[in-house]
C-alpha cells in the first residue's frame, strides 16, 4: 500500500499537520488494513519522513531517478530488505 500526494498550504506548514496525517494514515494501513509495508515518494528530501519511521529504499531498489525518492515504513518484524525478494511490491509512482 502507498500514500500518494500530501501537500500542506504554505501558511499552515511547520504546525505538525502533515506529520500527524502521515503518522495516523501509516498506523492505520499497518494495523487496521494489515499492510506489511507502506510506501511513499518524497520530493522534499528524506529527513522529514525519516522522523516518521520511513526508511529510504536502497539505490538498487529505486524505480526512478530524479528529484524524488521511494521510502517505506514497515510493520514490526518486517525489514525493508524483504523487498530484495519482492521488488514487484514497490510501486512505480503514485
N, C-alpha and C positions, 0 to 999 in steps of 0.2 A: 504494500500500500504506500501511497505517497501523498505529500502535501504539495499542492500547486502553488499558485502565486499568493503571496502575502505582501501587502503594502500598507504602510501607515502614513496618513497625511503628515506633511512636514510639521505643522503646528502641534501635532499630538505625539511626535517622536520623543524618545527618551523618558517616557512616562510608564513604561512597562507593559503597554497594551499588546504589542507584538510578541513579547516573551511569554506573556500569560496565554495568549491564543495558541502559540506553538506548543507550550507545555501541556495545556489541557487537551488539545487535539491529539498530541503524541500519546499521552497516557490513555486516552480513550481508545485509540487504534490498537495499542499494545495490550490493553487489559480487556476492554469490553468487546472489541471486534476480533481479538485473537491474532493480530498480526505479530509475526516474529521480528520483522524489520520494517521500519518506516523510513522512506526516502524523501529527500528534498534536494532541490538545486539552489545553490546560493550564488547570487550575483553581487552580494555586499561583502564577500570575504567569509572566511571560516570562523573567525573569532566569535561573532555573535552567536552562532549556532553551537559552537563547541561548549559554551557556557550552559547550553540547554541539553547536554548529553548526546550531541550529534558528533560523529566521527567522520572525517574525510576519507573517502574511499581511496585506496592506493592508485597511483597513476595508471597501473596496468588494468584497472577496472573502470576507469573513467571512459564514458562513451562519447564525450565531446571534448574538444579542445576549444578554449575560448575564455570568455570573461566570467564563467560560472563553473562551479564545482559540485559534484554529486556527493551528498553526505547521507549518513544513515544513523538511526537510533535503534538499538536492539533491546528486546525483552531480556530479562535475567536468564543467564545460561547460554545465550546465543552471542557469538562474536562475529564481527563483520568478515573475518577470514572465511566463514562458511560460503561467502559469495564467490570465492575462487572456484568452488564446485557447482555453483548455481548462478552463473553470470546472467542467465536469462531473467532472473528476478529483478535485475537492475533496469529501471525504466530509461528509455532513451531521452525523454524530456516530458514535462507536463504541459 
